[in-house]
Amino acid sequence: MTKRLKVGDHVSWNSEAGRVSGRIIKVHTRDVSYKGYLHHASKDSPQYAIKSDKTDHVALHKGTALRRLRR
């Protein structure tokens, strides 16, 4: 079973620049077009919009790429 994350959860993920952290601002359960790319999402495999703690950049990731951080 895939971990369930929700809006407000603090998470981290790997990027080209190293480990990045941020807060989930939206959960997409349907396909979404973002920055010119179609991101596939469903209720069983949602895409999470995350706002970076340091840069305020928003990225989309699947739950398998994310690690929940302690509060």
OpenMM code with the backbone's topology and positions (N, CA, C; nanometers):
from openmm import Vec3, app, unit

residues = "MET THR LYS ARG LEU LYS VAL GLY ASP HIS VAL SER TRP ASN SER GLU ALA GLY ARG VAL SER GLY ARG ILE ILE LYS VAL HIS THR ARG ASP VAL SER TYR LYS GLY TYR LEU HIS HIS ALA SER LYS ASP SER PRO GLN TYR ALA ILE LYS SER ASP LYS THR ASP HIS VAL ALA LEU HIS LYS GLY THR ALA LEU ARG ARG LEU ARG ARG".split()
positions = [
    Vec3(0.0840, -0.1189, 0.0000),
    Vec3(0.0000, 0.0000, 0.0000),
    Vec3(0.0879, 0.1245, 0.0000),
    Vec3(0.0525, 0.2202, -0.0806),
    Vec3(0.1262, 0.3447, -0.0906),
    Vec3(0.0937, 0.4341, 0.0275),
    Vec3(0.1951, 0.5047, 0.0772),
    Vec3(0.1720, 0.5956, 0.1898),
    Vec3(0.0792, 0.7090, 0.1477),
    Vec3(-0.0069, 0.7495, 0.2380),
    Vec3(-0.1006, 0.8585, 0.2113),
    Vec3(-0.0468, 0.9854, 0.2747),
    Vec3(-0.0271, 1.0851, 0.1934),
    Vec3(0.0171, 1.2150, 0.2406),
    Vec3(-0.0973, 1.3131, 0.2229),
    Vec3(-0.0928, 1.4241, 0.2969),
    Vec3(-0.2012, 1.5214, 0.2865),
    Vec3(-0.1454, 1.6622, 0.2843),
    Vec3(-0.2305, 1.7569, 0.2489),
    Vec3(-0.1922, 1.8975, 0.2457),
    Vec3(-0.1396, 1.9375, 0.3834),
    Vec3(-0.0266, 2.0060, 0.3840),
    Vec3(0.0347, 2.0505, 0.5086),
    Vec3(0.1472, 1.9612, 0.5570),
    Vec3(0.1560, 1.8373, 0.5064),
    Vec3(0.2645, 1.7481, 0.5475),
    Vec3(0.3983, 1.8038, 0.5013),
    Vec3(0.4992, 1.7920, 0.5875),
    Vec3(0.6354, 1.8356, 0.5553),
    Vec3(0.7089, 1.7133, 0.5000),
    Vec3(0.7623, 1.7262, 0.3788),
    Vec3(0.8251, 1.6132, 0.3099),
    Vec3(0.9600, 1.6544, 0.2524),
    Vec3(1.0392, 1.5542, 0.2119),
    Vec3(1.1637, 1.5810, 0.1415),
    Vec3(1.1730, 1.4869, 0.0226),
    Vec3(1.2584, 1.5251, -0.0743),
    Vec3(1.2793, 1.4443, -0.1937),
    Vec3(1.4171, 1.4743, -0.2493),
    Vec3(1.4675, 1.3851, -0.3336),
    Vec3(1.5961, 1.4039, -0.3988),
    Vec3(1.5788, 1.4858, -0.5247),
    Vec3(1.6689, 1.5805, -0.5463),
    Vec3(1.6713, 1.6567, -0.6711),
    Vec3(1.8149, 1.6572, -0.7220),
    Vec3(1.8362, 1.7175, -0.8371),
    Vec3(1.9712, 1.7249, -0.8921),
    Vec3(2.0647, 1.7993, -0.7975),
    Vec3(2.0107, 1.8920, -0.7198),
    Vec3(2.0904, 1.9738, -0.6284),
    Vec3(2.1064, 1.9092, -0.4909),
    Vec3(2.0484, 1.7922, -0.4700),
    Vec3(2.0549, 1.7257, -0.3400),
    Vec3(1.9172, 1.7131, -0.2778),
    Vec3(1.9146, 1.6883, -0.1484),
    Vec3(1.7887, 1.6688, -0.0769),
    Vec3(1.7177, 1.8035, -0.0576),
    Vec3(1.5889, 1.8085, -0.0901),
    Vec3(1.5082, 1.9298, -0.0795),
    Vec3(1.3894, 1.8998, 0.0103),
    Vec3(1.3424, 2.0001, 0.0831),
    Vec3(1.2245, 1.9801, 0.1677),
    Vec3(1.1219, 2.0888, 0.1399),
    Vec3(0.9978, 2.0571, 0.1729),
    Vec3(0.8897, 2.1524, 0.1525),
    Vec3(0.7595, 2.0995, 0.2086),
    Vec3(0.6532, 2.1763, 0.1883),
    Vec3(0.5202, 2.1387, 0.2374),
    Vec3(0.4264, 2.1120, 0.1204),
    Vec3(0.3448, 2.0090, 0.1370),
    Vec3(0.2449, 1.9759, 0.0349),
    Vec3(0.1373, 2.0842, 0.0367),
    Vec3(0.1107, 2.1403, -0.0827),
    Vec3(0.0091, 2.2451, -0.0918),
    Vec3(-0.1156, 2.1984, -0.1661),
    Vec3(-0.1043, 2.0875, -0.2414),
    Vec3(-0.2209, 2.0351, -0.3133),
    Vec3(-0.1968, 1.8896, -0.3492),
    Vec3(-0.3058, 1.8112, -0.3500),
    Vec3(-0.3006, 1.6712, -0.3905),
    Vec3(-0.3836, 1.6568, -0.5175),
    Vec3(-0.3215, 1.6097, -0.6262),
    Vec3(-0.3905, 1.5911, -0.7541),
    Vec3(-0.4260, 1.4436, -0.7711),
    Vec3(-0.5552, 1.4162, -0.7949),
    Vec3(-0.6005, 1.2781, -0.8145),
    Vec3(-0.6463, 1.2541, -0.9575),
    Vec3(-0.6276, 1.3534, -1.0436),
    Vec3(-0.6560, 1.3407, -1.1873),
    Vec3(-0.5346, 1.3932, -1.2622),
    Vec3(-0.5200, 1.3524, -1.3883),
    Vec3(-0.4099, 1.4019, -1.4701),
    Vec3(-0.4094, 1.5540, -1.4682),
    Vec3(-0.2891, 1.6110, -1.4614),
    Vec3(-0.2758, 1.7559, -1.4529),
    Vec3(-0.1623, 1.8016, -1.5451),
    Vec3(-0.1868, 1.9107, -1.6159),
    Vec3(-0.0836, 1.9705, -1.7001),
    Vec3(-0.0139, 2.0777, -1.6174),
    Vec3(0.1180, 2.0675, -1.6052),
    Vec3(0.1941, 2.1610, -1.5243),
    Vec3(0.3268, 2.1895, -1.5917),
    Vec3(0.3538, 2.3164, -1.6168),
    Vec3(0.4772, 2.3614, -1.6815),
    Vec3(0.5019, 2.2898, -1.8135),
    Vec3(0.3944, 2.2695, -1.8899),
    Vec3(0.4061, 2.2113, -2.0223),
    Vec3(0.4122, 2.0594, -2.0267),
    Vec3(0.4000, 1.9943, -1.9133),
    Vec3(0.4052, 1.8483, -1.9077),
    Vec3(0.2757, 1.7933, -1.8506),
    Vec3(0.2351, 1.6775, -1.8996),
    Vec3(0.1181, 1.6090, -1.8463),
    Vec3(0.1644, 1.5123, -1.7382),
    Vec3(0.1180, 1.5345, -1.6169),
    Vec3(0.1514, 1.4477, -1.5037),
    Vec3(0.0324, 1.3567, -1.4789),
    Vec3(0.0547, 1.2267, -1.4853),
    Vec3(-0.0521, 1.1302, -1.4660),
    Vec3(-0.0764, 1.1090, -1.3170),
    Vec3(-0.2017, 1.1157, -1.2785),
    Vec3(-0.2396, 1.0985, -1.1389),
    Vec3(-0.3743, 1.0287, -1.1312),
    Vec3(-0.3966, 0.9599, -1.0215),
    Vec3(-0.5244, 0.8939, -0.9951),
    Vec3(-0.5441, 0.8896, -0.8441),
    Vec3(-0.6594, 0.8411, -0.8004),
    Vec3(-0.6823, 0.8278, -0.6561),
    Vec3(-0.5838, 0.7304, -0.5936),
    Vec3(-0.5476, 0.6255, -0.6667),
    Vec3(-0.4540, 0.5257, -0.6163),
    Vec3(-0.3086, 0.5705, -0.6265),
    Vec3(-0.2801, 0.6655, -0.7158),
    Vec3(-0.1442, 0.7132, -0.7365),
    Vec3(-0.1455, 0.8648, -0.7609),
    Vec3(-0.1686, 0.9425, -0.6538),
    Vec3(-0.1803, 1.0884, -0.6713),
    Vec3(-0.0451, 1.1555, -0.6967),
    Vec3(-0.0523, 1.2756, -0.7499),
    Vec3(0.0641, 1.3636, -0.7632),
    Vec3(0.0513, 1.4705, -0.6554),
    Vec3(0.1620, 1.5035, -0.5915),
    Vec3(0.1612, 1.6019, -0.4841),
    Vec3(0.2333, 1.7286, -0.5287),
    Vec3(0.1681, 1.8437, -0.5126),
    Vec3(0.2311, 1.9731, -0.5391),
    Vec3(0.2963, 2.0171, -0.4086),
    Vec3(0.4279, 2.0429, -0.4145),
    Vec3(0.5045, 2.0754, -0.2951),
    Vec3(0.5750, 2.2084, -0.3145),
    Vec3(0.5633, 2.2954, -0.2162),
    Vec3(0.6317, 2.4247, -0.2193),
    Vec3(0.7597, 2.4134, -0.1375),
    Vec3(0.8737, 2.4384, -0.2032),
    Vec3(1.0045, 2.4280, -0.1394),
    Vec3(1.0169, 2.5246, -0.0218),
    Vec3(1.0815, 2.4787, 0.0852),
    Vec3(1.1035, 2.5628, 0.2031),
    Vec3(1.1957, 2.6807, 0.1729),
    Vec3(1.2971, 2.6589, 0.0893),
    Vec3(1.3990, 2.7619, 0.0672),
    Vec3(1.3670, 2.8559, -0.0481),
    Vec3(1.3129, 2.8031, -0.1589),
    Vec3(1.3001, 2.8859, -0.2790),
    Vec3(1.1569, 2.9208, -0.3160),
    Vec3(1.0589, 2.8650, -0.2499),
    Vec3(0.9171, 2.8832, -0.2828),
    Vec3(0.8808, 2.8251, -0.4189),
    Vec3(0.9735, 2.7487, -0.4807),
    Vec3(0.9458, 2.6799, -0.6068),
    Vec3(0.8430, 2.5701, -0.5802),
    Vec3(0.7507, 2.5488, -0.6746),
    Vec3(0.6512, 2.4430, -0.6609),
    Vec3(0.6868, 2.3298, -0.7565),
    Vec3(0.6903, 2.2077, -0.7042),
    Vec3(0.7226, 2.0892, -0.7837),
    Vec3(0.6127, 1.9861, -0.7655),
    Vec3(0.5952, 1.8987, -0.8641),
    Vec3(0.4999, 1.7877, -0.8551),
    Vec3(0.5771, 1.6569, -0.8453),
    Vec3(0.5373, 1.5720, -0.7512),
    Vec3(0.6015, 1.4417, -0.7332),
    Vec3(0.4986, 1.3378, -0.6932),
    Vec3(0.5269, 1.2131, -0.7272),
    Vec3(0.4460, 1.1007, -0.6785),
    Vec3(0.4878, 1.0693, -0.5348),
    Vec3(0.4014, 1.0042, -0.4624),
    Vec3(0.4285, 0.9707, -0.3229),
    Vec3(0.5507, 0.8833, -0.3038),
    Vec3(0.5834, 0.8002, -0.4029),
    Vec3(0.6992, 0.7114, -0.3908),
    Vec3(0.8305, 0.7881, -0.3881),
    Vec3(0.8322, 0.9118, -0.4358),
    Vec3(0.9543, 0.9927, -0.4374),
    Vec3(0.9695, 1.0756, -0.3104),
    Vec3(0.8680, 1.0750, -0.2241),
    Vec3(0.8659, 1.1621, -0.1082),
    Vec3(0.8923, 1.0869, 0.0220),
    Vec3(0.9526, 1.1569, 0.1168),
    Vec3(0.9751, 1.1043, 0.2504),
    Vec3(0.9159, 1.2035, 0.3488),
    Vec3(0.8216, 1.1572, 0.4313),
    Vec3(0.7585, 1.2453, 0.5305),
    Vec3(0.8605, 1.2783, 0.6393),
    Vec3(0.8682, 1.4046, 0.6774),
    Vec3(0.9594, 1.4493, 0.7832),
    Vec3(0.8825, 1.4665, 0.9117),
    Vec3(0.9551, 1.4530, 1.0224),
    Vec3(0.8925, 1.4749, 1.1530),
    Vec3(0.8580, 1.6208, 1.1698),
    Vec3(0.7571, 1.6457, 1.2481),
    Vec3(0.7119, 1.7848, 1.2701),
    Vec3(0.8028, 1.8578, 1.3640),
] * unit.nanometer
topology = app.Topology()
chain = topology.addChain("A")
for resn in residues:
    res = topology.addResidue(resn, chain)
    for name in ("N", "CA", "C"):
        topology.addAtom(name, app.Element.getBySymbol(name[0]), res)
